[in-house]
Amino acid sequence: MRALLVTSVGVTCAAALTLPLAAPASSAPALSSASARPPSLTTEPRTDTSGTSDTTAPDGAEPRAAKSAAEPAGSTQSLPLAPLAVPSNRVAGAPAVQGLPQRDARPFSLVGVVWDDAEAELHGTVQVRTRATGTTRWSDWQDVETHNADHAADLGSAEREGRTVRGATAPLWVGDSDGVEVRVRPESPAAPESPGSQDRAATPVPLPEGMRLELVDPGEDPAPEPARGAPANRAAVPAVFADTPPTAALPEVLTAEIAAASAVNAEVAELGATVIPALTQAETVESVNLAPGAKPYIGPRPKIVTRKGWGADEKLRERNFGYTKSVKAAFVHHSATGNNYTCKQAPSVLRSIYRYHVKSSGWRDFGYNFAVDKCGNIYEGRAGGVTKAVLGAHTLGFNTNTMGIAVLGSYGSTNPPAAAVTAVSKLTAWKLGLFGANPKGKVTLVSGGSNKYRKGVKVKMNVISGHRDGFATECPGARLYKKLGTARTSSAKLQGR
């Protein structure tokens, strides 16, 4: 049975919240007119995921929103795909290829392809080439993972039914770029094995309707956090000097949306914090309300970068937070966005995925509950509070009473860094411990419906599972999946088991 509790958090303390005046909308940089560059884009009508229709700025991009100092801007260019020119030697009856020829674009760093029907699968291959901003250097063709339904809100859920959800490929991080080319090749099924079949052309597999290329600009990194007092759960004694003017310490400017997303973490960090500080195991146990005589099987709380810390635009997400009853298991994923990012760029990768999930795919928020980068940094994902049972959209059929952890990168043929696996162990030891779950144990979950288990089926699986355990998918990649045994053992040890 799916339990969903939706709440909204408001902040009324005037001393803690100061609303800024809207800053003027920033204008987009002009495109180069060098003759060696491909033709620039034209203005396209676009329907926003909120359902409001508008005309995009030149190059198919959303008009940039007004930006406050506390909230980095970003944008999404949404470009319709079209049939590409047919080569003269094309075999009769072969499937048509769709895409876009080389062209200029406003700067972007992440790409993906979306289509109208969220239930439709893209049977084929998607490849992109991009040009580094301000250069004439084009990348090699890169494959985009074409999964659709394996990362999504559960069927019948409010998030799935109450929004304009779209089918989508995985997003791919390409770095700062201002030119793009894309091609989508549908599968060509083999002709039937029957007499005379070699004379009949195979029926092409149709591509989904309404395909569009999404080019995501993550916006700028948030400004560094000013020096703060002692970490949460520790007494702070402010320094006071006789010659300090009364206006020296002003409250930080927070929008209502940022304050609400921060307030749900009030038990572990102060309002507006960019980082939730790490605690020792003793401090962690002391911070948790345990039943008398209960043995505290819980790992030390790891350091977690908050949504404010990585620059989440809180105006994008749905206002309310969604919760389930418990966190009985953790599903480990890879983001499939590629490994060509630095850890300094991880916040930009997160902002791009977040915008792609909400604006392009139509989800209520970032899909995963947490993210981990290749250096082992842990990030708060979907809003609602890091200690709470927040409903995610990470494992179709098993989002209820679980959490999703995405390791940024692609780990089908690349080994995940040890730091990332260690971070998964630390995070699960703490978060699963809050709900009494044993990382080395088994748990029975009820499927909400997937391509592996029909709705209502009871499935016994590991408390720390890979995405592929609940859905027929390659995620979290063969190399990361092989490391889950190590993560289970380390996580349980951190809990004191």
PyMOL commands that set and color helices and strands:
alter all, ss='L'
color gray80, all
select helices_A, chain A and resi 58-60+158-161+197-199+256-263+281-287+307-310+343-360+418-434+467-469+478-481+484-495
alter helices_A, ss='H'
color red, helices_A
select strands_A, chain A and resi 5-7+45-47+53-55+75-80+82-83+98-115+124-132+142-144+167-168+172-186+212-217+275-276+304-305+321-323+329-334+370-372+378-380+402-407+442-446+458-462+464-466
alter strands_A, ss='S'
color yellow, strands_A
deselect
rebuild
show_as cartoon
